[in-house]
Amino acid sequence: MKVNTRLFGEIDIADEKIIEFPDGIIGFPDMNKFTLIYDSEGSDGKENKTALMYLQSMDEPQFAMPVVMPDDIFPEYNPTINDDLLPDIGKLTPMNTYCLVTISVPKDVKKMTVNLKAPFIINTDTLKGCQLMVEDDVQVKAPIYDILAARKAGKEA
């Protein structure tokens, strides 16, 4: 499937790389098909340990949101998910569950945050996913700039 995106220009995505969100995502119920585009390098050209990815809509090519794996930044993150609220995306196991959270980068990058309250849960076996609110008392805007800056300083030392 070819799509002309706002951030990446024209890209060709194989059908087996498209993730279906049957119920859409929060705020965008009509967007059901997405793909992940990986940013494997940081701005310095070196491999980026905390991999920034983009959840690129295949339904609306102008829409992409930056996402990260939360356990790369918060290793203790283990959201509690009410199975009754989980749509049918297939049986989830530790081996086929992929969790992502949105990242927000305002003009002042020192105020960069991730949303730990509404993760994306993806079943890598079925390529189906959902976004839902977790029951845990976690932050909607968890600051991450200092964590990333400390990690970068540690890498350079």
DSSP file with accessible surface (Angstrom, degrees, kcal/mol):
  #  RESIDUE AA STRUCTURE BP1 BP2  ACC     N-H-->O    O-->H-N    N-H-->O    O-->H-N    TCO  KAPPA ALPHA  PHI   PSI    X-CA   Y-CA   Z-CA
    1    1 A M              0   0   99      0, 0.0    12,-3.2     0, 0.0     2,-0.4   0.000 360.0 360.0 360.0 125.2    0.0    0.0    0.0
    2    2 A K  E     +A   12   0A 138     10,-0.3     2,-0.3     8,-0.0    10,-0.2  -0.803 360.0 174.7 -97.7 140.5    1.4    3.4   -1.0
    3    3 A V  E     -A   11   0A  14      8,-2.5     8,-2.9    -2,-0.4     2,-0.8  -0.996  29.5-135.7-145.5 141.7    0.6    6.5    1.0
    4    4 A N  E     -A   10   0A 103     -2,-0.3     6,-0.3     6,-0.2     2,-0.2  -0.854  33.9-166.2 -99.8 103.3    1.9   10.0    0.7
    5    5 A T  E  >  -A    9   0A   6      4,-2.8     4,-0.9    -2,-0.8    57,-0.2  -0.497  28.2-129.8 -93.7 160.0    2.6   11.1    4.3
    6    6 A R  T  4 S+     0   0  147     55,-1.3    56,-0.1    -2,-0.2    -1,-0.1   0.904 106.8  31.4 -70.5 -41.7    3.2   14.6    5.8
    7    7 A L  T  4 S+     0   0   78      1,-0.1    -1,-0.1     2,-0.1    55,-0.1   0.793 130.9  28.5 -89.6 -30.5    6.3   13.6    7.7
    8    8 A F  T  4 S-     0   0   70      1,-0.3    -2,-0.1     3,-0.0    -1,-0.1   0.363  92.3-135.9-118.6   4.6    7.9   10.9    5.5
    9    9 A G  E  <  -A    5   0A  30     -4,-0.9    -4,-2.8    -5,-0.1     2,-0.4  -0.352  67.9  -6.5  70.4-154.7    6.8   11.6    2.0
   10   10 A E  E    S+A    4   0A 132     -6,-0.3     2,-0.3    -4,-0.1    -6,-0.2  -0.600  74.6 177.3 -78.7 127.5    5.6    8.8   -0.1
   11   11 A I  E     -A    3   0A  30     -8,-2.9    -8,-2.5    -2,-0.4     2,-0.5  -0.937  25.0-141.3-128.4 153.3    6.1    5.4    1.5
   12   12 A D  E     -A    2   0A 108     -2,-0.3     2,-0.5   -10,-0.2   -10,-0.3  -0.970  20.6-169.1-116.0 116.6    5.2    1.9    0.5
   13   13 A I        -     0   0   22    -12,-3.2     2,-0.1    -2,-0.5     5,-0.1  -0.933  19.7-127.9-112.6 125.3    3.9   -0.3    3.4
   14   14 A A    >   -     0   0   41     -2,-0.5     3,-2.3     1,-0.1     4,-0.2  -0.395  24.4-117.8 -66.7 146.1    3.5   -4.1    3.0
   15   15 A D  G >  S+     0   0  120      1,-0.3     3,-1.6     2,-0.2    -1,-0.1   0.838 113.7  61.7 -54.8 -35.0    0.1   -5.4    4.0
   16   16 A E  G 3  S+     0   0  134      1,-0.3    -1,-0.3     3,-0.0    -2,-0.1   0.485  98.7  58.1 -75.4   1.7    1.7   -7.5    6.8
   17   17 A K  G <  S+     0   0  132     -3,-2.3     2,-0.5     2,-0.0    19,-0.5   0.319  82.6 103.5-107.1   4.3    3.0   -4.3    8.4
   18   18 A I    <   -     0   0   23     -3,-1.6     2,-0.5    -4,-0.2    17,-0.2  -0.786  58.0-154.5 -95.5 128.4   -0.5   -2.7    8.8
   19   19 A I  E     -B   34   0B  11     15,-3.6    15,-2.5    -2,-0.5     2,-0.5  -0.875   8.9-144.2-102.2 129.4   -1.9   -2.8   12.3
   20   20 A E  E     -Bc  33 128B  76    107,-2.8   109,-2.6    -2,-0.5    13,-0.2  -0.826  11.7-168.1 -98.5 129.1   -5.7   -2.7   12.6
   21   21 A F    >   -     0   0    0     11,-3.5     3,-2.4    -2,-0.5   109,-0.1  -0.890   8.9-165.6-109.1  92.8   -7.4   -0.8   15.5
   22   22 A P  T 3  S+     0   0   43      0, 0.0    -1,-0.1     0, 0.0   108,-0.1   0.825  88.5  36.8 -53.0 -35.5  -11.0   -2.0   15.1
   23   23 A D  T 3  S-     0   0  113      1,-0.4     8,-0.1   106,-0.4     9,-0.1   0.210 110.5-126.8-100.0  12.4  -12.3    0.7   17.5
   24   24 A G    <   -     0   0    4     -3,-2.4   107,-0.4   105,-0.1    -1,-0.4  -0.305  37.7 -68.7  72.2-163.0  -10.0    3.4   16.2
   25   25 A I  B >   -I   28   0C   7      3,-1.6     3,-2.6     6,-0.2     6,-0.2  -0.849  64.6 -67.9-123.9 165.0   -7.9    5.3   18.8
   26   26 A I  T 3  S+     0   0   88     -2,-0.3    -2,-0.1     1,-0.3   106,-0.0  -0.273 123.8   6.8 -57.2 124.5   -8.9    7.8   21.4
   27   27 A G  T 3  S+     0   0   64     -3,-0.0    -1,-0.3     1,-0.0    -3,-0.0   0.227 127.4  65.1  87.8 -13.6  -10.1   11.0   19.7
   28   28 A F  B X   +I   25   0C  81     -3,-2.6     3,-1.6     3,-0.1    -3,-1.6  -0.508  52.5 161.2-138.4  67.1   -9.9    9.4   16.3
   29   29 A P  T 3  S+     0   0   81      0, 0.0    -1,-0.1     0, 0.0    -3,-0.1   0.721  74.2  57.3 -66.0 -19.7  -12.5    6.6   16.1
   30   30 A D  T 3  S+     0   0  141     -5,-0.1     2,-0.8    -6,-0.1    -6,-0.1   0.491  84.1  89.7 -91.0  -4.0  -12.5    6.5   12.3
   31   31 A M    <   +     0   0   24     -3,-1.6    -6,-0.2    -6,-0.2    -3,-0.1  -0.849  44.5 152.6 -93.4 112.9   -8.8    5.9   12.0
   32   32 A N        +     0   0   47     -2,-0.8   -11,-3.5     1,-0.2     2,-0.5   0.624  48.2  65.6-116.0 -19.1   -8.4    2.1   12.0
   33   33 A K  E     +B   20   0B  93    -13,-0.2    25,-3.5   -11,-0.1    26,-1.0  -0.938  56.7 156.7-118.4 128.3   -5.3    1.3   10.0
   34   34 A F  E     -BD  19  57B   0    -15,-2.5   -15,-3.6    -2,-0.5     2,-0.3  -0.899  22.0-157.6-137.8 163.8   -1.8    2.3   11.1
   35   35 A T  E     - D   0  56B   5     21,-2.1    21,-2.8    -2,-0.3     2,-0.5  -0.953  23.6-118.6-136.9 159.8    1.8    1.3   10.7
   36   36 A L  E     - D   0  55B  24    -19,-0.5     2,-0.5    -2,-0.3    19,-0.2  -0.878  21.1-165.7-100.5 129.5    4.9    1.9   12.8
   37   37 A I  E     - D   0  54B  29     17,-2.5    17,-2.5    -2,-0.5     2,-0.3  -0.974  16.7-142.5-114.1 123.7    7.7    3.9   11.3
   38   38 A Y  E     - D   0  53B 133     -2,-0.5     2,-0.8    15,-0.2    15,-0.2  -0.680  12.3-155.9 -92.9 138.7   11.0    3.6   13.3
   39   39 A D  E     + D   0  52B  59     13,-2.8    13,-0.7    -2,-0.3     9,-0.1  -0.874  21.4 173.1-106.1  91.9   13.5    6.4   13.9
   40   40 A S  E     +     0   0B  79     -2,-0.8     8,-1.9    11,-0.1     2,-0.4   0.597  57.7  58.0 -82.1 -10.3   16.5    4.2   14.6
   41   41 A E  E    S- D   0  47B 108      6,-0.2     6,-0.2    11,-0.1    11,-0.1  -0.943  74.3-135.5-121.4 145.8   19.0    7.1   14.7
   42   42 A G    >   -     0   0   21      4,-2.7     3,-2.0    -2,-0.4     6,-0.1  -0.249  43.2 -90.0 -81.5 178.1   19.1   10.1   17.0
   43   43 A S  T 3  S+     0   0  131      1,-0.3    -1,-0.1     2,-0.1    -2,-0.0   0.746 127.0  61.1 -65.7 -18.7   19.9   13.6   15.7
   44   44 A D  T 3  S-     0   0   78      2,-0.2    -1,-0.3     1,-0.0     3,-0.1   0.437 116.0-113.6 -86.9   1.3   23.6   12.9   16.2
   45   45 A G  S <  S+     0   0   40     -3,-2.0     2,-0.2     1,-0.3    -2,-0.1   0.371  79.8 119.6  85.4  -7.1   23.5   10.0   13.8
   46   46 A K  S    S-     0   0  132      1,-0.1    -4,-2.7    -5,-0.1    -1,-0.3  -0.544  79.4 -80.7 -87.9 158.7   24.2    7.4   16.5
   47   47 A E  E     -D   41   0B 162     -6,-0.2     2,-0.7    -2,-0.2    -6,-0.2  -0.319  45.0-128.5 -59.9 137.7   21.8    4.6   17.2
   48   48 A N  E     -     0   0B  45     -8,-1.9    -1,-0.1     1,-0.2     3,-0.1  -0.791  16.5-165.1 -94.3 112.9   19.0    5.8   19.5
   49   49 A K  E    S+     0   0B 143     -2,-0.7     2,-1.2     1,-0.2    -1,-0.2   0.898  87.0  54.5 -66.7 -42.1   18.6    3.5   22.5
   50   50 A T  E    S-     0   0B  14     98,-0.1     2,-0.4    18,-0.0    -1,-0.2  -0.769  97.4-142.1 -91.7  93.4   15.2    4.9   23.4
   51   51 A A  E     -     0   0B  28     -2,-1.2    18,-0.4    -3,-0.1     2,-0.4  -0.419   9.0-152.0 -68.9 118.0   13.6    4.3   20.0
   52   52 A L  E     +D   39   0B  34    -13,-0.7   -13,-2.8    -2,-0.4     2,-0.3  -0.719  21.4 178.8 -84.1 133.3   11.3    6.9   18.8
   53   53 A M  E     -DE  38  67B   1     14,-2.7    14,-3.1    -2,-0.4     2,-0.4  -0.876  22.2-133.8-129.1 165.1    8.6    5.6   16.5
   54   54 A Y  E     -DE  37  66B  54    -17,-2.5   -17,-2.5    -2,-0.3     2,-1.1  -0.992   7.9-143.7-123.2 129.2    5.7    7.1   14.7
   55   55 A L  E     -DE  36  65B   0     10,-3.0    10,-1.8    -2,-0.4     2,-0.5  -0.825  30.4-162.2 -88.4 100.2    2.3    5.6   14.6
   56   56 A Q  E     -DE  35  64B   1    -21,-2.8   -21,-2.1    -2,-1.1     2,-0.3  -0.793  12.1-131.8 -94.3 122.9    1.4    6.5   11.0
   57   57 A S  E     -D   34   0B   0      6,-2.5   -23,-0.3    -2,-0.5     6,-0.2  -0.548  14.0-167.9 -72.1 134.9   -2.3    6.5   10.0
   58   58 A M  S    S+     0   0   13    -25,-3.5   -24,-0.2    -2,-0.3    -1,-0.1   0.611  90.3  54.0 -92.7 -17.4   -2.9    4.7    6.7
   59   59 A D  S    S+     0   0   74    -26,-1.0    -1,-0.1     1,-0.3   -25,-0.1   0.810 121.8  26.5 -81.7 -36.1   -6.5    6.1    6.7
   60   60 A E  S >  S-     0   0   88    -27,-0.3     3,-2.6     3,-0.2    -3,-0.3  -0.836  72.3-166.8-130.3  89.7   -5.4    9.8    7.1
   61   61 A P  T 3  S+     0   0   33      0, 0.0   -55,-1.3     0, 0.0    -1,-0.1   0.706  84.5  63.0 -56.7 -19.7   -1.8   10.1    5.6
   62   62 A Q  T 3  S+     0   0   95    -57,-0.2     2,-0.6   -56,-0.1   -57,-0.1   0.553  90.5  84.3 -81.6  -4.2   -1.3   13.6    7.2
   63   63 A F    <   +     0   0   38     -3,-2.6    -6,-2.5    -6,-0.2     2,-0.3  -0.871  46.0 144.6-109.2 121.1   -1.7   12.1   10.7
   64   64 A A  E     -E   56   0B  13     -2,-0.6    -8,-0.2    -8,-0.2   -10,-0.0  -0.978  25.1-159.6-146.4 140.3    1.2   10.5   12.6
   65   65 A M  E     -E   55   0B  30    -10,-1.8   -10,-3.0    -2,-0.3     2,-0.2  -0.975  23.0-117.1-124.6 139.0    2.0   10.6   16.3
   66   66 A P  E     +E   54   0B  36      0, 0.0    37,-2.2     0, 0.0     2,-0.3  -0.516  39.9 176.3 -72.0 137.2    5.3    9.9   18.0
   67   67 A V  E     -EF  53 102B   0    -14,-3.1   -14,-2.7    35,-0.3     2,-0.3  -0.949  13.0-170.8-138.2 157.4    5.3    6.9   20.3
   68   68 A V  E     - F   0 101B   3     33,-2.2    33,-2.6    -2,-0.3   -16,-0.1  -0.950  37.5 -99.3-140.4 161.8    7.9    5.0   22.4
   69   69 A M    >>  -     0   0   46    -18,-0.4     3,-1.5    -2,-0.3     4,-0.5  -0.757  34.2-145.6 -80.0 121.2    7.9    1.8   24.4
   70   70 A P  H >> S+     0   0    3      0, 0.0     4,-3.6     0, 0.0     3,-1.4   0.842  93.4  62.1 -63.2 -32.3    7.3    2.9   27.9
   71   71 A D  H 34 S+     0   0   80      1,-0.3    29,-0.0     2,-0.2    -2,-0.0   0.686  92.2  67.2 -72.0 -12.1    9.5    0.3   29.6
   72   72 A D  H <4 S+     0   0   54     -3,-1.5    -1,-0.3     2,-0.1   -23,-0.0   0.806 119.2  21.9 -68.8 -28.5   12.5    1.9   27.7
   73   73 A I  H << S+     0   0    7     -3,-1.4    -2,-0.2    -4,-0.5    -1,-0.1   0.782 137.2  31.6-105.2 -42.6   12.0    5.0   29.9
   74   74 A F    ><  -     0   0   28     -4,-3.6     3,-2.4     1,-0.1    -1,-0.2  -0.802  65.1-176.4-119.2  85.4   10.1    3.6   32.9
   75   75 A P  T 3  S+     0   0   99      0, 0.0    -1,-0.1     0, 0.0    -4,-0.1   0.784  83.3  57.9 -56.6 -24.8   11.2    0.0   33.4
   76   76 A E  T 3  S+     0   0  142     -3,-0.1     2,-0.3     2,-0.0    -5,-0.1   0.537  76.0 121.2 -83.8  -3.6    8.7   -0.4   36.3
   77   77 A Y    <   +     0   0   27     -3,-2.4    -6,-0.1    -7,-0.2    -3,-0.0  -0.417  23.9 152.7 -66.5 119.7    5.7    0.5   34.0
   78   78 A N        -     0   0  137     -2,-0.3    -1,-0.1     2,-0.0    -2,-0.0  -0.640  31.7-150.6-147.9  81.4    3.3   -2.4   34.1
   79   79 A P        -     0   0   25      0, 0.0     2,-0.6     0, 0.0    38,-0.0  -0.228  10.3-129.4 -65.0 144.3   -0.2   -1.2   33.4
   80   80 A T        -     0   0   67      2,-0.0    55,-1.7     0, 0.0     2,-0.5  -0.835  26.3-164.0 -91.0 123.2   -3.2   -2.9   34.8
   81   81 A I        -     0   0   41     -2,-0.6     2,-0.8    53,-0.2    53,-0.1  -0.941  19.2-132.0-115.2 126.9   -5.7   -3.5   32.0
   82   82 A N    >>  -     0   0   53     -2,-0.5     3,-1.9     1,-0.2     4,-0.7  -0.673  14.6-152.6 -75.5 110.2   -9.4   -4.4   32.7
   83   83 A D  G >4 S+     0   0  123     -2,-0.8     3,-0.6     1,-0.3    -1,-0.2   0.795  92.6  64.5 -57.3 -27.2   -9.9   -7.4   30.4
   84   84 A D  G 34 S+     0   0  148      1,-0.2    -1,-0.3    -3,-0.1    -2,-0.0   0.777 105.0  45.0 -67.4 -25.8  -13.6   -6.5   30.2
   85   85 A L  G <4 S+     0   0  116     -3,-1.9    -1,-0.2     2,-0.1    -2,-0.2   0.539  90.1 103.2 -92.3  -9.4  -12.7   -3.3   28.5
   86   86 A L    <<  -     0   0   37     -4,-0.7     3,-0.0    -3,-0.6    46,-0.0  -0.631  69.3-137.0 -78.9 118.3  -10.2   -4.9   26.1
   87   87 A P        -     0   0   29      0, 0.0     2,-1.2     0, 0.0     3,-0.1  -0.234  39.3 -79.6 -67.3 168.5  -11.7   -5.3   22.7
   88   88 A D  S    S+     0   0  141      1,-0.2     3,-0.1     3,-0.0    41,-0.1  -0.558  71.4 140.9 -75.1  96.6  -11.1   -8.6   20.8
   89   89 A I  S    S-     0   0    3     -2,-1.2    39,-0.4     1,-0.4    37,-0.3   0.208  70.8 -88.4-115.7  10.1   -7.6   -8.3   19.4
   90   90 A G        -     0   0   26     -3,-0.1    -1,-0.4    35,-0.1     2,-0.3  -0.184  64.9 -42.3 101.4 162.8   -6.7  -11.9   20.1
   91   91 A K        -     0   0  172     -2,-0.1     2,-0.4    -3,-0.1    34,-0.1  -0.459  61.1-142.0 -65.5 125.2   -5.3  -13.7   23.1
   92   92 A L        +     0   0   46     -2,-0.3    31,-0.1    31,-0.1    -1,-0.1  -0.749  25.7 169.5 -93.6 136.1   -2.5  -11.6   24.6
   93   93 A T    >>  -     0   0   49     -2,-0.4     4,-1.0     1,-0.0     3,-0.9  -0.892  50.4-101.7-132.2 165.6    0.7  -13.2   26.0
   94   94 A P  T 34 S+     0   0  128      0, 0.0     3,-0.2     0, 0.0    -2,-0.0   0.821 121.9  53.7 -59.3 -25.6    4.0  -11.7   27.2
   95   95 A M  T 34 S+     0   0  171      1,-0.2    -3,-0.0     3,-0.0     0, 0.0   0.731 116.1  33.9 -83.1 -22.0    5.5  -12.8   23.9
   96   96 A N  T <4 S+     0   0    5     -3,-0.9    28,-3.0    28,-0.1     2,-0.5   0.329  92.3 102.7-116.7   7.8    3.0  -11.2   21.5
   97   97 A T  E  <  -G  123   0B  54     -4,-1.0     2,-0.5    26,-0.2    26,-0.2  -0.831  44.6-174.8 -99.4 125.8    2.0   -8.0   23.4
   98   98 A Y  E     -G  122   0B  48     24,-2.6    24,-2.8    -2,-0.5     2,-0.4  -0.980   6.7-163.7-119.6 124.6    3.6   -4.7   22.3
   99   99 A C  E     +G  121   0B  26     -2,-0.5     2,-0.3    22,-0.2   -28,-0.2  -0.936  11.0 174.5-115.1 132.2    2.9   -1.6   24.4
  100  100 A L  E     -G  120   0B   0     20,-2.2    20,-3.2    -2,-0.4     2,-0.3  -0.956  11.9-160.7-133.0 152.1    3.4    2.0   23.2
  101  101 A V  E     -F   68   0B   0    -33,-2.6   -33,-2.2    -2,-0.3     2,-0.2  -0.958  27.3-107.1-129.9 152.0    2.7    5.4   24.7
  102  102 A T  E     -F   67   0B  29     13,-0.4    13,-2.0    -2,-0.3     2,-0.4  -0.471  27.4-147.9 -77.0 148.2    2.4    8.7   23.0
  103  103 A I  E     -J  114   0D  17    -37,-2.2     2,-0.5    11,-0.2    11,-0.2  -0.938   4.5-155.9-117.3 137.4    5.2   11.3   23.4
  104  104 A S  E     -J  113   0D  63      9,-3.0     9,-2.1    -2,-0.4   -39,-0.0  -0.975   7.6-173.5-116.5 124.8    4.5   15.0   23.4
  105  105 A V        -     0   0   80     -2,-0.5     4,-0.1     7,-0.2     7,-0.1  -0.888  10.2-170.8-120.3  97.8    7.4   17.4   22.5
  106  106 A P        -     0   0   51      0, 0.0     5,-0.1     0, 0.0     6,-0.1  -0.177  46.0 -87.4 -76.9 179.2    6.4   21.1   23.1
  107  107 A K  S    S+     0   0  219      1,-0.2     2,-1.1     2,-0.1     3,-0.1   0.893 125.7  60.1 -54.9 -41.4    8.5   24.0   21.9
  108  108 A D  S >  S-     0   0   74      1,-0.2     3,-2.7     3,-0.1    -1,-0.2  -0.767  77.8-163.8 -88.1  97.8   10.4   23.8   25.2
  109  109 A V  G >  S+     0   0   68     -2,-1.1     3,-1.8     1,-0.3    -1,-0.2   0.722  82.2  73.9 -59.9 -19.1   11.8   20.3   24.9
  110  110 A K  G 3  S+     0   0  136      1,-0.3    -1,-0.3    -3,-0.1    35,-0.2   0.657  92.0  57.8 -68.1 -11.1   12.6   20.3   28.6
  111  111 A K  G <  S+     0   0  141     -3,-2.7    -1,-0.3    -5,-0.1    -2,-0.2   0.142  77.1 142.4-103.3  20.7    8.8   19.9   29.1
  112  112 A M    <   +     0   0   27     -3,-1.8    32,-2.2    -7,-0.1    33,-0.9  -0.335  26.4 176.5 -62.8 136.8    8.7   16.6   27.0
  113  113 A T  E     -JK 104 143D  19     -9,-2.1    -9,-3.0    30,-0.2     2,-0.3  -0.911  25.5-141.4-138.5 165.1    6.2   14.1   28.4
  114  114 A V  E     -JK 103 142D   1     28,-1.8    28,-2.9    -2,-0.3     2,-0.9  -0.951  23.3-124.3-124.3 151.7    4.7   10.7   27.7
  115  115 A N        +     0   0   33    -13,-2.0   -13,-0.4    -2,-0.3     3,-0.2  -0.832  30.9 171.3 -97.0 103.1    1.1    9.6   28.4
  116  116 A L  S    S+     0   0   12     23,-2.0    24,-0.2    -2,-0.9    -1,-0.2   0.578  70.2  68.0 -85.7 -10.2    1.2    6.6   30.6
  117  117 A K  S    S+     0   0   45     22,-0.5    17,-2.4     1,-0.2    -1,-0.2   0.756 104.5  36.8 -82.2 -26.8   -2.5    6.6   31.2
  118  118 A A  S    S+     0   0    3     -3,-0.2   -16,-0.3    15,-0.2    -1,-0.2  -0.555  77.6 174.4-130.0  71.1   -3.6    5.7   27.7
  119  119 A P        -     0   0    0      0, 0.0    13,-1.6     0, 0.0     2,-0.5  -0.286  32.4-119.9 -74.1 160.1   -1.2    3.1   26.1
  120  120 A F  E     -GH 100 131B   0    -20,-3.2   -20,-2.2    11,-0.2     2,-0.5  -0.876  25.0-159.1 -93.7 130.4   -1.6    1.4   22.8
  121  121 A I  E     -GH  99 130B   3      9,-3.0     9,-2.1    -2,-0.5     2,-0.4  -0.967  11.0-173.1-113.4 123.3   -1.7   -2.4   23.2
  122  122 A I  E     -GH  98 129B   4    -24,-2.8   -24,-2.6    -2,-0.5     2,-0.8  -0.967  21.1-145.8-123.1 131.3   -0.9   -4.3   20.1
  123  123 A N  E  >> -GH  97 128B   2      5,-3.1     4,-1.9    -2,-0.4     5,-1.0  -0.864  11.5-162.2 -91.1 111.4   -1.1   -8.1   19.5
  124  124 A T  T  45S+     0   0   65    -28,-3.0    -1,-0.1    -2,-0.8   -27,-0.1   0.675  86.1  57.2 -73.0 -15.3    1.8   -8.9   17.2
  125  125 A D  T  45S+     0   0  121    -29,-0.4    -1,-0.2   -34,-0.1   -35,-0.1   0.896 121.0  24.7 -78.3 -42.2    0.3  -12.2   16.2
  126  126 A T  T  45S-     0   0   63    -37,-0.3    -2,-0.2     2,-0.2  -106,-0.1   0.581  97.0-131.5 -97.2 -12.6   -3.0  -10.8   14.9
  127  127 A L  T  <5 +     0   0   55     -4,-1.9  -107,-2.8     1,-0.3     2,-0.4   0.861  65.1 129.6  55.7  40.8   -1.7   -7.3   14.1
  128  128 A K  E   < +cH  20 123B  72     -5,-1.0    -5,-3.1   -39,-0.4     2,-0.3  -0.932  31.9 172.3-120.8 147.4   -4.7   -5.9   15.9
  129  129 A G  E     - H   0 122B   0   -109,-2.6  -106,-0.4    -2,-0.4     2,-0.3  -0.889  16.3-163.2-145.7 175.6   -4.5   -3.2   18.6
  130  130 A C  E     - H   0 121B   7     -9,-2.1    -9,-3.0    -2,-0.3     2,-0.4  -0.969  16.5-136.1-153.9 161.9   -6.4   -0.9   20.8
  131  131 A Q  E     + H   0 120B  30   -107,-0.4     2,-0.3    -2,-0.3   -11,-0.2  -0.998  36.3 161.6-121.8 130.0   -5.8    2.2   22.9
  132  132 A L        -     0   0   19    -13,-1.6     2,-0.4    -2,-0.4    -2,-0.0  -0.952  41.9-100.3-145.8 164.7   -7.4    2.2   26.4
  133  133 A M        -     0   0  109     -2,-0.3   -15,-0.2   -15,-0.2     2,-0.2  -0.753  38.0-137.1 -86.1 131.3   -7.3    3.9   29.7
  134  134 A V        -     0   0    5    -17,-2.4   -53,-0.2    -2,-0.4     4,-0.2  -0.546   8.7-132.4 -88.3 157.1   -5.4    1.9   32.4
  135  135 A E  S    S+     0   0  111    -55,-1.7   -54,-0.1    -2,-0.2    -1,-0.1   0.678  73.5 104.1 -80.2 -19.4   -6.7    1.6   35.9
  136  136 A D  S    S-     0   0   43    -56,-0.4     2,-1.6     1,-0.1    -2,-0.1  -0.187  83.8-110.2 -66.0 156.0   -3.4    2.5   37.6
  137  137 A D        +     0   0  166      2,-0.0     2,-0.3     0, 0.0    -1,-0.1  -0.669  67.3 141.8 -85.4  82.6   -2.6    5.8   39.1
  138  138 A V        -     0   0   39     -2,-1.6     2,-0.2    -4,-0.2   -21,-0.1  -0.842  53.2 -90.7-123.0 164.5   -0.1    6.9   36.5
  139  139 A Q        -     0   0  106     -2,-0.3   -23,-2.0     1,-0.1   -22,-0.5  -0.480  12.2-157.2 -81.8 142.1    0.6   10.2   34.9
  140  140 A V  S    S+     0   0   79      1,-0.3     2,-0.4   -25,-0.2    -1,-0.1   0.814 101.6  31.5 -77.4 -32.5   -1.1   11.5   31.7
  141  141 A K  S    S+     0   0  151    -26,-0.2    -1,-0.3   -28,-0.1   -26,-0.2  -0.688  79.1 178.7-127.0  78.6    2.0   13.8   31.3
  142  142 A A  E     -K  114   0D   0    -28,-2.9   -28,-1.8    -3,-0.4     2,-0.1  -0.699  30.6-124.6 -83.2 118.2    5.0   12.0   32.8
  143  143 A P  E     +K  113   0D  80      0, 0.0   -30,-0.2     0, 0.0   -32,-0.1  -0.397  37.5 166.3 -65.3 137.6    8.1   14.2   32.3
  144  144 A I     >  +     0   0    1    -32,-2.2     4,-2.6    -2,-0.1     5,-0.3   0.493  47.6  93.6-128.8  -7.8   10.9   12.4   30.5
  145  145 A Y  H  > S+     0   0   70    -33,-0.9     4,-2.9   -35,-0.2     5,-0.2   0.928  90.5  46.3 -56.9 -49.3   13.4   15.1   29.5
  146  146 A D  H  > S+     0   0  130    -36,-0.2     4,-2.5     1,-0.2    -1,-0.2   0.879 112.3  51.7 -63.0 -36.9   15.6   14.7   32.6
  147  147 A I  H  > S+     0   0   58      2,-0.2     4,-2.1     1,-0.2    -1,-0.2   0.947 114.0  42.8 -64.0 -47.1   15.6   10.9   32.3
  148  148 A L  H  X S+     0   0   42     -4,-2.6     4,-2.5     2,-0.2    -2,-0.2   0.899 113.8  51.3 -67.6 -38.5   16.7   11.0   28.6
  149  149 A A  H  X S+     0   0   38     -4,-2.9     4,-2.5    -5,-0.3    -1,-0.2   0.912 111.0  48.4 -65.2 -41.6   19.3   13.7   29.3
  150  150 A A  H  X S+     0   0   66     -4,-2.5     4,-2.3    -5,-0.2    -2,-0.2   0.909 111.9  49.7 -65.2 -39.9   20.8   11.6   32.2
  151  151 A R  H  X S+     0   0   68     -4,-2.1     4,-1.9    -5,-0.2    -2,-0.2   0.927 111.6  48.2 -63.8 -43.1   20.8    8.6   30.0
  152  152 A K  H  X S+     0   0  100     -4,-2.5     4,-1.8     1,-0.2    -2,-0.2   0.920 111.0  50.5 -65.2 -41.6   22.6   10.5   27.2
  153  153 A A  H  X S+     0   0   57     -4,-2.5     4,-1.1     1,-0.2    -1,-0.2   0.905 110.0  51.3 -63.2 -38.5   25.1   11.9   29.6
  154  154 A G  H  < S+     0   0   52     -4,-2.3    -1,-0.2     1,-0.2    -2,-0.2   0.856 108.3  51.7 -66.9 -35.0   25.8    8.4   30.9
  155  155 A K  H  < S+     0   0  113     -4,-1.9    -1,-0.2     1,-0.2    -2,-0.2   0.850 111.4  46.7 -69.0 -34.8   26.4    7.1   27.4
  156  156 A E  H  <        0   0  124     -4,-1.8    -1,-0.2    -5,-0.1    -2,-0.2   0.653 360.0 360.0 -82.9 -17.3   28.9    9.8   26.6
  157  157 A A     <        0   0  118     -4,-1.1    -3,-0.0    -5,-0.2    -4,-0.0  -0.253 360.0 360.0 -74.2 360.0   30.8    9.5   29.8
